[in-house]
Structures are given as structure tokens and as C-alpha cells.
Amino acid sequence: MGTKLASLFLLGLMLAGIGPAQASTSGVATAIESFVAKLFPQASHYFWIVNDTKSDTQREMILDINTVVTNKVGDPPTQNRFLLLLVNGQVLAAQSIPLGAIVYCGDEEV
């Protein structure tokens, strides 16, 4: 839980423009927003949450995100979870994963 909060806090700081990766963070938020909007074009309301991130370079980032989507006003929201691969601020690949899956975006352990 503490790691998730720290990740959300750091991402929030970067999105607010505080931190060294100022140019790329707005691209990350834009890429996520674009991905969710294209995936759920008929949604009346949605939001997304970054659970975890991993970035080995300035160009590549893996994100574990949750989405909460309401398709029609009055419908109950549905949750989804995805792993996204961003390269140069664009979503290059996405995979739907179970909501309760244990995902570690860090280096593989051998």
C-alpha cells in the first residue's frame, strides 16, 4: 500500500510539473487519457488511476493502470485494469489484466 501511495504521489508531482521529467510527464497523462478515451468512446464518465510504473529509460515506461467507467448515466461503474507500454509518450502496447492480479513492474528476477 505504501509503495502505491508513493508512486501516486511521485506521479502527481511530475504531472504538476515538479521534478526532472517535466516534459515527458504531460505526455504520459495525455497518452493514458487518449488510450482510455479511445477504448471507451461511449462512456458518459470515466477516470483512471496509476497503480505502478517502471521506467528504465526516458523513452520507455510500463504502467499498471485501473480505469473506472460509467457507460450510461445511472449505470453502475465498471472497473478494468491494464498494463500499458509507452514509448516516446505513445501507447505502443496494452494488455487487459485481472483486477486482483499481483503485478510487479520492476526488473525480472532470475
C-alpha positions, 0 to 999 in steps of 0.5 A: 500500500505504501509503495502505491501511495508513493508512486501516486504521489511521485506521479502527481508531482511530475504531472504538476510539473515538479521534478526532472521529467517535466516534459515527458510527464504531460505526455504520459497523462495525455497518452493514458487519457487518449488510450482510455478515451479511445477504448471507451468512446461511449462512456458518459464518465470515466477516470483512471488511476496509476497503480505502478510504473517502471521506467528504465529509460526516458523513452520507455515506461510500463504502467499498471493502470485501473480505469473506472467507467460509467457507460450510461448515466445511472449505470453502475461503474465498471472497473478494468485494469491494464498494463500499458507500454509507452514509448516516446509518450505513445501507447505502443502496447496494452494488455487487459489484466485481472483486477486482483492480479499481483503485478510487479513492474520492476526488473525480472528476477532470475 
